[in-house]
Amino acid sequence: MNNIFAHRRLLVVCICILGATHSVVASPNFQVALPGYRYQFPRDHASHPAFQTEWWYYTGHLKSSDGRRFGYELTFFRHALLPRLANRQSKWAIRDLILAHLAVTDETGRRFYYTDRASRTALGVAGADATTAKKLPRVWLGSWALRFGGQRGEVQTVRAGGASGDTEFAIELTQRALKPAVLHGRNGISQKSQGHGHASHYYSFTRLATSGTLRIGSTRYAVSGQSWFDHEFGSGQLGKTQTGWDWFSIQLADGRELMLYQLRLRGGGVDPDSSGTLIERDGKTRHLRRAEFRIEPLASWRSPHSGANYPARWRVTLPRENIQLQIVPVMADQELNTDRSTRISYWEGSVRVTGTQRGKVLHGAGYVELTGYAKPFDQGAL
C-alpha cells in the first residue's frame, strides 16, 4: 500500500514539473531540436524518447448524417522524467508520463464537453511506441489510443472518451491523409525563441478525411468531416520572457491551409520568432516570418471558470498574399481546466473563417489555442 501511495505522489509531483502543455525548461542531457534534422516517415510518427516533451494532436470538424455539427480536440502528451530512465527495462520503471485531453464542441446544441487524464508508463497502462522497425506506432493511455496505419502512417485511428460533468461522451474515428505531411519552420526546426535548442521538430497532416462515430450521452452519431494532425517534439522550447501563445490552424474551402502562432512576451508584444506556414492546394508550402502576417484581436471573453480574459475574435492579414480573414469562435465558452493532467486552464475552440483575397470571397473552418491567459507560464502553471 505504501508503494501505491508513493507512485501517486510521484505522479502529482511530475505533473507539477510538467506544468504546461509544452515544456518550458529542459532538464540537462535531453536532446534539443537543432537545425538539419531530416524527417523520415513512418519513423517520426513514433515517440522520440531522447527529447523531453512530445505531443500528438488532433482538431477537426465533423457533421452527422442528420446535419448536426461538431468540433473536437484530442491530444496525447509524453513527458520524460529523467534522461537516465529512458533505457531502464523493468516493467515497473516510470520513464515517462502520458497525459491526454479530449474536448467536443456540440456546435448545433451549443454545448462544450471536455475531460483529461494522466498516467505513468509503467506496467503498460500507458505508453508511446518508440520504434517502427516491425510495426507502425501507437500511443495509448488506458482505453484511449492512437494507431498509425498505411505504408507511411497516413491512415490513423483514434479512440477516447470520458465524462464531462454528468455527461458521458466519446469519439472513435478513422483519419486518412489527403495531403502529404507538412514540415513547419526552416532547416528542420520550428524556432520558438532565440537561443540554442529553443525550438521543436514540428510537422502536420493539415487535411485528413475523417469518419466514424461520436457519442454524447446515450446518443451515437455517425460522423464525417476533416481533421488536422500535429506532431511536435523537443526540449525546453520556450524562453523566460514568454508568457503564452496564440495558435491558429485554418482549413480554407478552396483547399489551402494556414498555420500561425504568436508567442506573447511578458512585457507585452510578440516574440519575433513567431511564425507560420501557408499550404497550397498541391501541398507546397511557404514559411511565414513574423513580419509577414498580423493577428489583431477584435473582442474578448472573460471565463466564468478561471477568470481569464481571452481574445474572442480576430482579424488575420497576410499582406503579401492580399489575404484578410475574420476568425470567430462558434461559441464563447470552449475553455478546458485540466486538473487531472497538466493542471492548466486554456482556451481551445472551434472557429469559423471568412475573408477575401483580391476580391475573391474566402471561407473555411479552424481551431484556435490560447494559453497563458489564466496564469502566465513564467509564473508557473499551477
N, C-alpha and C positions, 0 to 999 in steps of 0.2 A: 504493500500500500504506500509506503514512503517513497518508493521509486516512481509510482504513478504520479504522486503529487510533485515530485522533483521534475519530472518531464513536463508537467503542466506549467510549473513556474518558469522553466527554461523557455517554453514556447512563448509565454507572455513577455518575458524579457527580450527575446529575439524579435518579436513583433514590434516592441517599442524601439529597438535598434533600427529596424527597417523604416519605421516612421511613416513614409510616404510611398506613393505608388512607384516612384522612381528613386533609386538610391542616391543620396546626396553626397556622402563621403565614402570613399572606397577604403576598405581595410588593406593593410600592407600585403603585398605579394599576390594580390589578384591581378590578372591581366587586364590592361586597359585598351580601349579602342584606339588604334593608331592608323595613320594613312597607309594605303597599299593593300588593305585586306581584299582578298579575292573570294567572292561568294561562290559556293557550289551547292547545287540542289540535286537530290533532296537532303544532302548533309546538313545544310544550315536551317532546315525546319526543326532539327533536333535541339536538345539542350546543349549549352556551352558552359560546362562546369568550371572552366578556368576564369570565367567572368563572374562578378559578384551578383549582378541583378539581370533579370531577363523577363520578358513578358510576351505572351501570345494573345492577341486582342482582336475581337470582332465587334463591328457595329453593322446594323443593317435595317432595311425597311421591308416589311412583309405585308401581304394582303391575303385575307382569307377568301375562300370560294364565294362567300356571301357578301364580300365587299368591305369587311372590317379591316382597318389599317392598324399596324403595329410598328414600333421601333424596338430594337433590342441591342443590348451590350453584353458581351461575355468576355472576361479577361482571366487568364491564368498567369500568376506571377511565380517566379522562382527566385529565392534569395538565399545565397550561400552564406554559411555562418563563419567558417574559418577555412582558409586555403588548405591547411594540412589535413582537413577532414575529407577532402574530395576523393581520396583513394582508399579510404577505410572500407573493408569488406564485410564487417559484421552487419548482420541484418538489423541490429539494434542501433547502428550508427546514425546519428542525426546530421546528415551532411547539409541539407537544405530545408528551408521552409517552402511549402507550396501554399499559395493564397489565391482566392478566386472571388470575383464579383460577377453577379448576374442582375440585369435590370431589363424590364419590359415596360415600354410605354404603350398603353392602350389608347391610341390616338382617337379612335372613334368614341370609346367610352370615357375618355378624359380621366384616366387613372394611371398611376405610376407604381410599379411594383419592383422591389429590389431585395436581394439577400446577399450574404457573403459568408465565407468560411475560410478556415486555415488549418493546416496540419503539418507535421514533420514527415520526412520521407522514410523514416524507419519502418520496418515490418511491411513495406509495400502498400501502406494505406494511401500514399500519395507519391507522385514522382513525375519525372520528365526524362524520357529516354535520351541518352547522350550519344548514341551511335546509330548509324543506318547501314551497317555492314551487311546485315542479314534481313532486316525488315525496316519498313518505314516507321517513323517515330510516333509516339503518343505522349500525351500529357494527361494526368489524371489526379483527381482529388476525391477519394471515396467514389461515389457513383457518377460524379461529373467527369467528363472525358472529352478529349480532342484527339482524333486519329487522322493521320495522313494516309492517302491512298493515291492510286495512279502511278505512273512511272517516275514523276518528279514531285510528288506531293501536291499535285494540282487539284485533287479531289479530297475533301475533308469532311468529316462528320463530327458533330458536336452534340453533347447531351448535358443538360444541367437543370436543376430545379430546386425549389425550396419554398419557404413561407415568407410572405411579406405581411406583417401583422397577422391577421387570422385567415389570410387567403393563400392557398397553395397555387403555385404556378410553375411551369416548366417549358423547356424547348427541347426538341430533337430534330436536328437539321442536317442536310447534306449540302455541301458547297462545291461548286465546280468553277474553276478559274476561266474567265472569258478573255483575259489578257495575261501576258507573261508577268512575272514578278518585277516590280519597280524598285530600283535602288535609290535611296534618298541620300542627299548630301553630295560630297565630292571626294574622289580618291578613296572610296571605300568606307568613309565615315560621315556621320551626321554630327557636326560640331555643335555643342551646346553652350560652351563658354571658352574664353581664352585660357590657354594653358595645356600642359601635357596630359592627355587622356581624358579631358573634359568633353567626351564625345561618345557616340554609340555606333554600332553597326545596325542598320535600320533598313528594312525592306517591306514592301506591301504587295498584296494582291488587291488592287483597287476596285475590281469589279468581279464579283462572284455570283453566279446564278445559284439561287438558294431555294430549297423546297423542303417540306417536312411538316411537323406538327408543332403547335403551340397550345398549351393548356393554361386556362385561368379558372381556378376553382374546379368544378366538375365539367366545364365546357371545353371540348377539344376542337381546335380549328385546324383544318388543312390549309397550309400557307405556302406562298411562293413570293419571290422578290429578288432583291440584290443586296449583297453584303460587301464589306470592306474588311480586310485582314491585315494587321500589322504584326511584325515580329521584330523585337529590338533587344539588344544585349550589350552590356558594357559594365563599367565600374567607376563610380564617382563622377557622374556626368555633370551635375550642376555646380556652379560656382557659389562662393559665400555671399556674393552680393545679390543673388537671385532669390526671389520670394515666391515664385509660382509661374504658371504658364497658361496660355490660351491656345488650344489646338483645334484645328478645323479639318474635317475631311468632307469633300463635296463631290457628288456624282451628278454631273450635268446630263440632261436628257439627250444632248447631241453626241454622247459617247466619250466626252472628256472628263477628267477628274482633276481635282486640285487638293493638295495638302499644304497647310500653312501652320506654323507655330510661332508664337512670340513669347519670349521669356521676359517676364517683368522684373525690374530691378527694385531693390529695397528702397532706394531714394526717389523712386518714380522713373518713368521712362521704360524703354525696351532695350534689351541687350542686342548689340549689333550682330551677334551670332545667330539670331533668329533667322529662320529661312523657310523654304517651301519647295514644292515640286509641282509643275504643271505637266499632266499626262495627256498626250494627244490620242485621237481615236485609234491610231495604229500602234499605240503603246510607246511611241517615242516620248522622251521626257526632256524637260528643261528645268535646271536648277534655278531657283529664285532666291536671290540675295535679299537681305532685309530692305535695302533701298528700292527694290523692285515691286513692293506691294505695301498697301496701307490697310490697317484694320481699325475702324472707328466705331466705338460703342455708341449707340443711339438711345438706349434706355437702360433701366436697371430693375432688378427684382431682389427684395430682401427675403431671405429664407426665414420662415417661422420656426424652423427646426434648429438651425445652427446660429442664426442671426447674421450670417454672411450676406454681404451686399454684392450681388453678381451683375455683370453686364447682361442684358437680356435681348438685345437686338443689335445688329452690326451692319455697317457698310464696308465691303471689301473691294478694293480697287487695285487693278493691275494696269498701270498707265501704258506700258509698252504694248500690251495686247488690246488696249482700249476696252477693258472689261470692267464693269461695275456691277457688283452683286449686293442684293439685300438679303440678309440672313435672319430668319425669325423663328424662335422656338415654337414647336407645335403646341406646347403648354409650358407654363412657367415653372411649376414645381417638378423638376427632374433631378433632385439632389439626393446623393447617397451618403449615408452616415455609417461608415464601415467599422462598427465597434467590435466585430468578431474577427477582423483580419487586420487591415492596415491602419485602422483606428484614425482615419481622417474623414472629413466631410468635403465632398467635391461635387460639382455640377457636371453631369454627363447627359446630354439630351439630344433628342431628335429635332432637326430643324428643317424648315422649308426654304428653298432658294429661288429667287427671281432676279432678273437683271437684264443687261443689254451689252452688246458688243457691236460697235459700228452700226447702230440702228437695228440690229437683229435682237429679237427677244430671246432671253435665256431662262431656263427654269430647271429645277432639279431638287435633290434632297441631300441631306448631310447629317453629320454629327459634330457636336462641339463639346470639348472637355475644358473645364475651368478649375484650376487648382490654386491653392494658396490664398483664397479669399476668406475662408473661415479662420485659418491660422497660417501665417507665412511660414514657409519651410525653414527659414533661418532661425526661427524661434522654436523649432521642433514641431512635430506633427501631432503631439498628444495634447 
